[in-house]
Amino acid sequence: MIRVRDLDAALSFFEVLGLREHRRHDVPAGRFTLVFLATADGEPEVELTHNWDQQEPYTVGRNFGHLAYEVDDIYAACERLQQAGITINRPPRDGRMAFVRSPDLVSVELLQSGEALPPREPWRSMPNVGEW
């Protein structure tokens, strides 16, 4: 479960990562919404909790450590994320691993499926950006 302040921004971010909304539960009495995301039906889900009245950013400890997803082509995945306006905080210089962050600053690790891809530009010389 990840707490999010801006549900639309979080959904947009996770959609670019390949997750889709599978179900939603609004609880007006508790003033929150639960949205469950997965890559496909029957796959593990990530729960986004949106507390309607939350104005202040959540502290990192109230969120999570980080999520990790395996991708078929780490370079193509990072390029797709960049084109969607997402900062690659830790580029895949080694052809194996990259990190991005959600709008609520949750780190998401991308891992190359199978063996690492050969290092290549522009990723090999790209510096880290911010925290990851």
C-alpha positions in Angstrom: 0.0 0.0 0.0 1.2 3.5 -0.9 -0.5 6.6 0.4 -0.9 9.3 -2.3 -1.9 12.9 -2.1 -2.8 13.5 -5.8 -4.6 10.4 -7.0 -4.7 11.5 -10.7 -0.9 12.2 -10.7 -0.2 8.8 -9.1 -2.4 7.0 -11.5 -0.7 8.7 -14.5 2.7 7.8 -13.1 1.9 4.1 -12.5 0.1 3.8 -15.9 3.3 4.8 -17.7 5.0 2.0 -15.7 2.5 -0.4 -17.1 0.1 -0.8 -14.2 -3.6 -0.4 -14.7 -6.5 0.2 -12.4 -8.3 -3.0 -11.7 -10.7 -1.9 -9.0 -11.6 1.1 -6.8 -13.4 1.5 -3.5 -14.6 4.9 -2.4 -15.4 5.3 1.3 -17.2 8.6 1.8 -17.7 8.0 5.5 -14.0 7.6 6.0 -13.1 10.2 3.3 -10.7 8.0 1.4 -10.4 6.0 -1.8 -8.6 2.7 -2.4 -7.4 2.0 -5.9 -5.8 -1.4 -6.8 -3.3 -1.5 -9.7 -1.7 -4.5 -11.4 0.0 -5.3 -14.7 -2.7 -7.8 -15.6 -5.6 -9.7 -14.1 -4.5 -12.1 -11.4 -1.1 -10.4 -11.0 0.1 -8.9 -7.7 -1.6 -5.6 -6.9 -0.4 -2.3 -5.5 -2.9 -0.5 -3.4 -3.0 3.3 -3.6 -4.7 4.9 -0.6 -6.0 8.5 -1.2 -7.1 10.2 2.0 -9.3 13.0 0.6 -8.3 15.7 3.2 -4.5 15.1 3.3 -2.8 18.4 2.4 0.7 17.9 3.7 3.2 15.5 2.0 3.5 12.1 3.7 6.9 11.4 5.3 8.9 8.7 3.6 8.3 6.3 6.6 4.6 6.6 6.1 4.9 5.3 2.5 7.1 2.4 1.7 10.7 1.2 1.0 10.4 0.9 -2.7 8.7 -1.1 -5.4 10.6 -3.2 -8.0 9.4 -4.3 -11.4 11.2 -6.5 -14.0 11.1 -5.1 -17.5 11.9 -6.8 -20.9 14.2 -3.9 -22.1 15.4 -1.5 -19.4 16.5 1.1 -22.0 13.2 1.1 -23.8 11.3 1.3 -20.5 13.4 4.3 -19.3 13.0 6.0 -22.7 9.2 5.6 -22.5 9.2 7.0 -19.0 11.4 10.0 -20.0 9.1 10.7 -23.0 6.2 10.8 -20.5 8.0 13.5 -18.4 9.3 11.2 -15.7 12.8 11.8 -14.4 15.2 8.9 -14.4 16.8 9.4 -11.0 19.3 6.5 -11.3 19.9 5.8 -15.0 20.5 2.2 -16.2 24.2 2.8 -16.7 24.9 -0.9 -16.1 22.1 -2.2 -18.4 20.6 -3.8 -15.3 18.9 -1.4 -12.9 17.3 2.1 -12.9 15.2 4.1 -10.4 12.4 6.6 -10.8 10.1 8.2 -8.2 6.3 8.6 -8.1 4.7 12.0 -7.6 4.6 11.0 -3.9 8.3 10.3 -3.9 8.1 6.5 -3.7 11.1 4.9 -5.3 10.4 2.4 -8.1 13.2 0.2 -9.2 13.3 -1.2 -12.7 15.3 -4.4 -13.2 16.3 -5.9 -16.5 14.8 -9.3 -17.0 17.5 -12.0 -17.5 21.0 -10.9 -18.1 22.0 -7.2 -18.1 22.0 -5.5 -21.5 25.3 -4.1 -22.7 25.9 -0.6 -21.4 25.1 2.1 -24.0 24.7 5.8 -24.4 23.1 8.1 -23.4 22.5 6.0 -20.3 26.1 5.0 -19.6 27.3 8.6 -18.9 24.0 10.0 -17.5 24.4 11.2 -13.9 22.1 10.4 -11.0 19.4 13.1 -10.4 18.1 13.7 -6.9 17.3 10.9 -4.5 16.3 7.4 -5.5 
